[in-house]
Amino acid sequence: MESQYLQLLKIILLTIGISKMCAAQNDLTLSVFTATSKSMTVRWSSHSRASSYKITATPKNSRDLPVFAQFSRNTVMGSVNSLSPNTVYTMRVEAMDNAVHVLSSAETEGTTAPDIPSIIQAYSKQSDSITVEFTPMSGATSYILRAENDLGFFSETTVSSSPGTVLNLSPYTNYTLSVMSANRDVRSQPSISVQARTVLVAPKLHSISPTNDSIVVTWDPVDRAVLYSLTIIMEGSNTRVRLNTTQINITFTQLEPGVTYCIKATAFDSDGIPGDDITIYQITRPSVPEDVQVSLSLTRSLGLVVYWQPVRGADIYYAESILGQNCTSYGDPFCIISPLNCSENHLVTVTAQNQAGPSSPSEPGDLLTYPCPPASVQVGEAGVGNCSVSWAAVPWVDHYVAYVKRDDGAEEQCNTTSTICYYNCHCSYSYITTVFAYNGAGVSPPGPILNYTTVPCCPQNVSISLISTETLVINWSPVRGAELYETVAADESDTVHCSDTVPVCALSDLTCNRVYSVVIQPCSEMSGCNQTCAAHTQETAPCAPELLNLTLVNSSVVHVLWSAPNRQANYTVSAMGSGSPLTCHSSGTSCDITNLACGTTYEVLAFATNSLGQSLPSYSVALETGPCCPDNLTVEQVTQSMTNVSWSSALGAWSYVTSLISPRGQAKCHTMDRHCLMGCITCGTNYSVSMEAISLTGHKSQCTYHGFASSACCPSGVRLYGVANNTMRVYWRGSDNLYGYWVDLYGTSTNYTCKPALGSNSCDIPQVMCGQVYNVVAAPVTHEGLKISYCPRRLYSVSCSGNNVGIVFYRGKRSVE
């Protein structure tokens, strides 16, 4: 039961909700959409069961009959016409079914618009607006002016009454204009439209006053303008001048200076209709100030006071000097240019100025200031005893006066129009100098005061001494005021300096055989050095020659060659050995030293002499003469083919080469001894004998001696024969010996000798004892008559035959013992 109850309750509640929803959907709403003076349009909500809608408009405050209109079920907006203007209506909508029963209704109020006004006229006086005059309508609280053109422009302007003006339009443009009346809720339909055109825009004027009696006005061309009209009126005057022109500029002349003019301009179109007008104001430039006067101010700082006559229309005055200085005055007829400087010539002009610009400069007033003190003052010596004081030129000066005072009280002055003065000055004095400048305005302050000290005087009693080949000593008397002495010695290519505080100087390391110009310059710290002292000339000693070559002409003569670096000199060459020096002399470049000793080493040097003295010696060159030849040389023949050569000692000789030379050949030996055994000697031959003595350093001397004749040749084929009567015959073969032969038989107990006749080649020896062994020697005899001892011996045995010599047996040959 309880569940059935709850279910029934839900159904009831659902039914109630659906009923309310249907009722809400069928409630009508009504609102006024638009209204005119004769109609009103309303909008309503639809009703689901309505078959038509009835709209009724009932005047609220009028006795006029209601007006209604009927619409189909699908319409939700409709209009009710034939209403009265400016009337409040109660608007009612009723939804009816097919039986014309009212299902639902709704009401609202609306007011119709006032009547449509009519335009009386429309015209333009400004290029951006048109004024519309129209008839007023009863009940209208405002009016709406509508403006349109073919370019898409559209605007609506609300005004309260007639006439009304439409703004923000374009110049010289055609517009379609209409007017609507309105109350608080609605507006009327637009009136019948009219056409109107805005006028030309006013020209944009630009004005200047190029001179104080003219104004030039220019403007940009105005579109569609065919004529321009300009009127000018001077401020404070009723006189006006009007000019028409088709140009875009105009000049007004013969005007007053410093006066403001009112200028009005209008452009006209081709119909002669004037456009906007524009008014500008232009002042002319002021006239030129007159009666300009210039004077010095009496204030602490030096200034230039400029006066002039004031001119009309000037706001400010400028006074300007030709030197670039200026002053400004705002109304007062004077100003002060400061500060001023000395030596200035001021030409001052005054210019008046206002908004239009400056006037032309006035005629100048001038003023000259006193001179500046001379600057860049310099004092110097133009020459010995002639000093000068110079300075930089000062502008606007008539003349200068230079004052000179010497330290001993003497004074001198110079009046000149130039920038230099000359005065007499003496060496070793101090001078005080200052310069003044003068012009028509007065005298300048003094220029810099300079203290100038002249250079010390040139030294006296100068003496120059050559104390060595390349050193000069200079002496001189002390100089007053000199603190330092600068000594300079110069030649063509070299300069030597010497600085000292005493009056003596030694200049060393000079170049030999040069003429030096020696100048002594006394100096002081204040004035510097005296550059005018005369030069003294001194020549240095000759230069040492340089030995170039030593040539031994023979064993006792050497030829010496040297360089001659001097202009004029005599040269002495000395060779110093163990004895007294040997010398030669020449003014040229060579000489010969004679009487050189053999086997001696000499130191050879040279020096030059002239009137100034002697040069340093040259570097010495060692000279070695060839060794001496041995005084005695002996050749002794040892054998037929060997000789023994011996000789005495020789000074300087270290080794010897001895030569025996003949047409048949020669023999040599080289030894350090004083004797030499030489082989390969040809017997019976004349030899020339020579020797080459050689020193330790390789010097050689050729020695020649008397010739040597080798002894006759030992005979060959020596035979011993027995002959009758115990006589033995010795036979040999050999060349004829000029001096003959000598034959010896050396027996065991007895010796025999035989001297054959010249030209013979045999010799008989009688009474020879038999039974012995004999050595047989046949030897040639020398020219001295001596028997040669080196011939070989032949050994024979002599037998006996009874008491007589028997058979001889040859037993061989023996050398000489």
Secondary structure as UniProt FT lines:
FT   HELIX           2..25
FT   STRAND          30..35
FT   STRAND          40..44
FT   TURN            48..49
FT   STRAND          52..59
FT   STRAND          67..72
FT   TURN            73..74
FT   STRAND          77..80
FT   TURN            85..86
FT   STRAND          88..96
FT   TURN            98..99
FT   STRAND          102..111
FT   STRAND          119..126
FT   TURN            127..128
FT   STRAND          129..134
FT   TURN            138..139
FT   STRAND          142..148
FT   TURN            150..151
FT   STRAND          154..159
FT   STRAND          164..166
FT   TURN            171..172
FT   STRAND          174..182
FT   STRAND          194..197
FT   STRAND          205..211
FT   TURN            212..213
FT   STRAND          214..219
FT   TURN            223..224
FT   STRAND          227..234
FT   TURN            235..236
FT   STRAND          240..245
FT   STRAND          249..252
FT   TURN            257..258
FT   STRAND          260..268
FT   TURN            270..271
FT   STRAND          274..283
FT   STRAND          290..296
FT   STRAND          304..309
FT   TURN            312..313
FT   STRAND          316..321
FT   TURN            322..323
FT   STRAND          326..329
FT   STRAND          334..337
FT   STRAND          345..354
FT   TURN            355..356
FT   STRAND          357..358
FT   STRAND          365..368
FT   STRAND          378..383
FT   TURN            384..385
FT   STRAND          386..390
FT   STRAND          399..406
FT   TURN            407..408
FT   STRAND          411..416
FT   STRAND          420..424
FT   TURN            427..428
FT   STRAND          430..439
FT   TURN            440..441
FT   STRAND          442..443
FT   STRAND          450..453
FT   STRAND          463..468
FT   TURN            469..470
FT   STRAND          471..475
FT   TURN            480..481
FT   STRAND          484..490
FT   STRAND          495..500
FT   STRAND          504..507
FT   TURN            512..513
FT   STRAND          515..524
FT   TURN            525..527
FT   STRAND          528..529
FT   TURN            531..532
FT   STRAND          536..539
FT   STRAND          546..554
FT   TURN            555..556
FT   STRAND          557..563
FT   STRAND          570..576
FT   STRAND          582..586
FT   STRAND          590..593
FT   TURN            598..599
FT   STRAND          601..610
FT   TURN            611..612
FT   STRAND          613..614
FT   STRAND          621..624
FT   STRAND          633..637
FT   STRAND          643..647
FT   TURN            651..652
FT   STRAND          655..662
FT   TURN            663..664
FT   STRAND          665..671
FT   STRAND          675..678
FT   TURN            683..684
FT   STRAND          686..694
FT   TURN            696..697
FT   STRAND          700..709
FT   STRAND          716..723
FT   TURN            724..726
FT   STRAND          727..733
FT   TURN            738..739
FT   STRAND          741..746
FT   STRAND          751..754
FT   TURN            758..759
FT   STRAND          762..765
FT   STRAND          772..781
FT   TURN            783..784
FT   STRAND          793..801
FT   TURN            802..803
FT   STRAND          804..814
//
